[in-house]
Amino acid sequence: MDHHRVPAPRGADRRPPGVDDATVAGVGKLTEALETIERARGHLYAMHQLTGRADAMLDEAVRLLREAGHHTVAEAVQRRLVGRNVVDGRWTYQLVEEYDDGYYAEFRALERHAREELLGGVRHAYESAMKEERRSAGEPGHEAHPPHR
């Protein structure tokens, strides 16, 4: 894309009039970074849930080890692992809360601010311009918009 021209929106391109390609690309990259953070957040929640599930499984492991007569090992697992913090002073729910309330909240707020300030709040302006550039107008399956209902 030419970063200096002022494109005229057409078809699928939803950018506000007068917004240049460089602005669309910059905000698009910021949004792409946010989408990556959304995936990272999902992995954090997966870690939270999997860690909790593993901690609950320890109860059964302790019971089975005791039944098998391995009281010393069962006691070590009970005392050293069951309910243990995953990082200094924190369980995973605390990690999730701190992430959500800090880094994640700030990231989302700044991405939204950039879209509102630079693109009038339009979401996925980069992708809409790409769609317009890549589609074969007039071909089935290449419509700019869904049919009106």
Sine and cosine of phi, psi and omega as CSV:
sin_phi,cos_phi,sin_psi,cos_psi,sin_omega,cos_omega
0.00,0.00,0.61,-0.79,0.09,-1.00
-0.98,0.20,0.88,-0.47,-0.09,-1.00
-0.99,0.17,0.03,1.00,-0.07,-1.00
-0.93,-0.37,-0.34,0.94,-0.03,-1.00
-0.97,0.23,0.38,-0.93,0.09,-1.00
-0.95,-0.30,0.97,-0.23,-0.10,-0.99
-0.95,0.30,0.45,-0.89,0.12,-0.99
-0.99,-0.14,0.90,-0.44,0.01,-1.00
-0.84,0.54,0.61,-0.79,0.03,-1.00
-0.47,-0.88,0.35,-0.94,0.09,-1.00
0.74,0.67,-0.90,-0.44,-0.06,-1.00
-0.99,0.14,-0.25,0.97,-0.06,-1.00
-0.94,0.33,0.93,-0.38,-0.11,-0.99
-0.99,-0.13,0.04,1.00,-0.07,-1.00
-0.88,0.47,0.53,-0.85,0.07,-1.00
-0.91,0.42,0.51,-0.86,0.03,-1.00
-0.83,0.55,0.65,-0.76,0.07,-1.00
1.00,0.06,-0.05,1.00,0.01,-1.00
-1.00,0.04,0.81,-0.58,-0.07,-1.00
-0.99,0.14,0.23,-0.97,-0.03,-1.00
-0.88,0.47,-0.60,0.80,-0.02,-1.00
-0.89,0.45,-0.65,0.76,0.03,-1.00
-0.91,0.41,-0.72,0.70,0.03,-1.00
-0.86,0.51,-0.69,0.73,0.00,-1.00
-0.91,0.41,-0.67,0.74,-0.01,-1.00
-0.90,0.43,-0.73,0.68,0.04,-1.00
-0.92,0.39,-0.60,0.80,0.05,-1.00
-0.87,0.50,-0.65,0.76,0.03,-1.00
-0.93,0.38,-0.62,0.79,0.06,-1.00
-0.89,0.46,-0.68,0.73,0.04,-1.00
-0.91,0.42,-0.65,0.76,0.05,-1.00
-0.87,0.49,-0.65,0.76,0.06,-1.00
-0.89,0.46,-0.66,0.75,0.05,-1.00
-0.89,0.47,-0.67,0.75,0.03,-1.00
-0.88,0.48,-0.58,0.82,0.06,-1.00
-0.93,0.37,-0.63,0.78,0.06,-1.00
-0.90,0.44,-0.60,0.80,0.06,-1.00
-0.87,0.49,-0.66,0.75,0.04,-1.00
-0.91,0.41,-0.68,0.73,0.02,-1.00
-0.87,0.49,-0.66,0.76,0.02,-1.00
-0.88,0.47,-0.64,0.77,0.06,-1.00
-0.88,0.48,-0.63,0.77,0.05,-1.00
-0.92,0.38,-0.59,0.80,0.05,-1.00
-0.89,0.46,-0.70,0.72,0.04,-1.00
-0.91,0.43,-0.59,0.81,0.06,-1.00
-0.89,0.45,-0.69,0.72,0.05,-1.00
-0.87,0.49,-0.67,0.74,0.04,-1.00
-0.85,0.52,-0.76,0.64,-0.04,-1.00
-0.94,0.35,-0.67,0.75,0.00,-1.00
-0.92,0.40,-0.62,0.79,0.04,-1.00
-0.91,0.42,-0.67,0.74,0.05,-1.00
-0.89,0.46,-0.65,0.76,0.03,-1.00
-0.90,0.43,-0.69,0.73,0.02,-1.00
-0.89,0.45,-0.65,0.76,0.02,-1.00
-0.88,0.48,-0.65,0.76,0.04,-1.00
-0.91,0.41,-0.57,0.82,0.02,-1.00
-0.91,0.41,-0.44,0.90,0.00,-1.00
-0.88,0.47,-0.52,0.85,0.04,-1.00
-0.85,0.52,-0.71,0.71,0.01,-1.00
-0.92,0.38,-0.64,0.77,0.02,-1.00
-0.88,0.47,-0.69,0.72,0.02,-1.00
-0.88,0.47,-0.70,0.71,0.00,-1.00
-0.87,0.50,-0.73,0.68,-0.02,-1.00
-0.91,0.41,-0.64,0.77,0.03,-1.00
-0.91,0.42,-0.62,0.78,0.04,-1.00
-0.91,0.42,-0.69,0.72,0.03,-1.00
-0.87,0.50,-0.54,0.84,0.00,-1.00
-0.99,0.12,-0.01,1.00,0.07,-1.00
1.00,0.01,0.19,0.98,-0.03,-1.00
-0.99,-0.15,0.90,0.44,-0.12,-0.99
-0.91,0.42,-0.59,0.81,-0.02,-1.00
-0.91,0.42,-0.72,0.70,0.02,-1.00
-0.92,0.40,-0.70,0.71,0.01,-1.00
-0.85,0.53,-0.68,0.73,-0.01,-1.00
-0.92,0.40,-0.61,0.79,0.02,-1.00
-0.91,0.42,-0.68,0.74,0.04,-1.00
-0.89,0.45,-0.72,0.69,0.00,-1.00
-0.86,0.52,-0.75,0.67,-0.11,-0.99
-0.97,0.24,-0.62,0.78,-0.14,-0.99
-0.99,-0.13,-0.35,0.94,-0.06,-1.00
-0.90,-0.43,-0.70,0.72,-0.07,-1.00
-0.87,0.50,0.85,-0.53,0.04,-1.00
0.97,0.24,0.16,0.99,-0.05,-1.00
-0.92,0.39,0.57,-0.82,0.15,-0.99
-0.90,0.43,0.60,-0.80,0.02,-1.00
-1.00,0.06,-0.48,0.88,0.18,-0.98
-0.71,-0.71,0.15,-0.99,-0.11,-0.99
-0.76,0.65,0.96,-0.29,0.09,-1.00
0.97,0.23,0.12,0.99,-0.10,-0.99
-0.73,-0.68,0.65,-0.76,0.26,-0.96
-1.00,0.02,0.12,-0.99,-0.07,-1.00
-0.92,0.40,-0.53,0.85,0.02,-1.00
-0.88,0.48,-0.54,0.84,0.03,-1.00
-0.94,0.33,-0.59,0.81,0.09,-1.00
-0.89,0.46,-0.72,0.69,0.00,-1.00
-0.86,0.50,-0.73,0.68,-0.02,-1.00
-0.89,0.46,-0.69,0.72,0.00,-1.00
-0.91,0.42,-0.66,0.75,0.03,-1.00
-0.88,0.47,-0.76,0.65,-0.03,-1.00
-0.88,0.48,-0.70,0.71,-0.08,-1.00
-0.98,0.20,-0.35,0.94,-0.05,-1.00
-0.96,-0.28,-0.99,-0.10,-0.11,-0.99
-0.82,0.57,-0.76,0.65,-0.05,-1.00
-0.89,0.45,-0.73,0.68,-0.01,-1.00
-0.88,0.47,-0.67,0.74,0.00,-1.00
-0.92,0.40,-0.65,0.76,0.02,-1.00
-0.87,0.49,-0.76,0.65,0.00,-1.00
-0.88,0.47,-0.68,0.73,-0.03,-1.00
-0.90,0.44,-0.67,0.74,-0.02,-1.00
-0.94,0.33,-0.60,0.80,0.05,-1.00
-0.90,0.43,-0.70,0.71,0.03,-1.00
-0.89,0.46,-0.69,0.72,0.02,-1.00
-0.86,0.51,-0.71,0.71,0.01,-1.00
-0.88,0.48,-0.70,0.72,0.03,-1.00
-0.89,0.46,-0.70,0.71,-0.01,-1.00
-0.92,0.40,-0.70,0.72,-0.06,-1.00
-0.94,0.35,-0.65,0.76,-0.16,-0.99
-0.97,-0.24,-0.40,0.92,-0.07,-1.00
-0.79,-0.61,0.25,0.97,-0.01,-1.00
0.89,0.46,0.44,0.90,0.03,-1.00
1.00,0.06,-0.05,1.00,-0.03,-1.00
-0.88,0.47,0.75,-0.66,0.07,-1.00
-1.00,-0.08,0.52,-0.85,0.09,-1.00
0.81,0.58,0.65,0.76,0.05,-1.00
-0.90,0.44,-0.60,0.80,0.02,-1.00
-0.88,0.47,-0.73,0.68,-0.01,-1.00
-0.92,0.39,-0.59,0.80,0.01,-1.00
-0.92,0.39,-0.59,0.81,0.08,-1.00
-0.92,0.38,-0.64,0.76,0.03,-1.00
-0.90,0.45,-0.65,0.76,0.03,-1.00
-0.87,0.49,-0.71,0.70,-0.01,-1.00
-0.89,0.45,-0.63,0.77,-0.02,-1.00
-0.93,0.36,-0.58,0.82,-0.14,-0.99
-1.00,-0.09,-0.38,0.92,-0.08,-1.00
-0.97,0.26,0.43,-0.90,0.07,-1.00
-0.98,-0.18,1.00,-0.08,-0.06,-1.00
-0.80,0.60,0.70,-0.71,0.02,-1.00
1.00,-0.01,-0.23,0.97,0.01,-1.00
-1.00,0.03,0.63,-0.77,0.06,-1.00
-0.84,0.54,0.68,-0.73,-0.01,-1.00
0.99,0.11,0.03,1.00,0.00,-1.00
-0.88,-0.47,0.36,0.93,-0.03,-1.00
-0.89,0.45,0.53,-0.85,0.02,-1.00
-0.94,0.34,-0.54,0.84,-0.07,-1.00
-0.62,-0.79,0.34,-0.94,0.12,-0.99
-0.91,0.41,0.38,-0.93,0.02,-1.00
-0.90,0.44,0.53,-0.85,0.03,-1.00
-0.95,0.32,0.59,-0.81,0.00,-1.00
-0.96,-0.28,0.00,0.00,0.00,0.00
